[in-house]
Amino acid sequence: MELNFKGNKKHYRLTQDDRQFMLAERIKAMSGKLEGSYAYVPIGYYSKFENVLERILLLEISDSDAKSFKGILDAILEAKNFIKVLVLDYAKTV
């Protein structure tokens, strides 16, 4: 299973094998022979789908531009809605 999705500011890929889930972030090479090309770099490996969702929630909140308590609450609500859509997309692949 492979699921590519765009968060608030970053692109991610979620893959699964028979033992774990892997969450990776898409990055752009800034120098060298591969300058300008994109690759996925692992963020973490998770044994449970719930753990992946928790990590995505934290990533989305930390990537927000929230500068106040209300802004943080808004970022949490936005991230929760994003995760609902992600879960529905994941359910289509299973």
C-alpha positions in Angstrom: 0.0 0.0 0.0 1.2 3.5 -0.9 -0.6 6.7 -0.2 0.7 10.1 -1.2 -0.8 13.2 0.3 -0.2 16.9 0.9 -0.4 18.3 4.4 -0.6 22.0 5.4 2.8 22.8 3.9 4.6 19.5 3.1 4.0 16.4 1.0 4.1 13.0 2.6 4.0 9.3 1.6 2.6 6.6 3.7 3.6 3.0 2.9 2.8 -0.3 4.6 4.3 -3.7 4.5 3.3 -6.8 6.5 4.9 -5.5 9.7 4.8 -1.7 9.8 3.8 1.7 8.4 6.4 4.1 7.1 5.8 7.8 7.0 8.1 9.9 4.7 8.4 13.5 3.8 9.1 14.8 0.3 12.2 17.0 0.1 13.8 18.8 -2.7 17.6 18.5 -3.3 19.2 21.9 -2.9 22.6 21.1 -4.3 24.7 18.4 -6.0 24.0 16.2 -9.0 20.3 15.8 -8.1 19.7 19.5 -7.4 16.0 20.3 -8.0 14.8 16.7 -7.9 12.5 15.3 -5.2 12.9 12.4 -2.9 11.1 10.9 0.1 13.0 10.8 3.4 11.6 8.6 6.2 10.2 10.4 9.3 9.4 7.3 11.2 8.3 3.6 11.3 5.1 2.7 13.2 3.6 -0.6 14.1 0.1 0.8 14.4 -1.9 3.1 12.1 -3.1 5.1 15.2 0.6 6.0 15.9 1.0 7.3 12.3 -2.1 9.5 12.7 -0.8 10.9 16.0 2.5 11.8 14.3 0.7 13.4 11.4 -1.4 15.4 13.9 1.7 16.7 15.6 3.5 17.5 12.3 0.5 19.4 11.0 0.1 21.4 14.2 3.8 22.2 14.4 3.8 23.3 10.7 1.0 25.8 11.4 1.5 29.5 11.6 -0.4 29.7 14.9 0.7 32.6 17.2 -2.0 32.4 19.8 -4.0 29.9 21.7 -7.0 30.3 19.3 -4.6 29.8 16.4 -3.4 26.5 18.0 -6.9 25.4 18.5 -7.8 26.2 14.9 -4.6 24.3 13.7 -5.8 21.3 15.8 -9.2 21.3 14.2 -7.8 21.7 10.7 -5.4 18.8 11.3 -8.2 16.6 12.7 -10.3 17.3 9.6 -7.2 16.5 7.4 -6.7 13.2 9.3 -10.4 12.3 8.7 -9.9 12.7 5.0 -6.6 10.7 5.1 -8.3 7.8 7.0 -11.0 7.7 4.3 -8.4 7.6 1.6 -6.5 4.9 3.4 -9.7 2.8 3.8 -10.1 2.8 0.0 -6.7 1.1 -0.3 -7.3 -1.6 2.2 
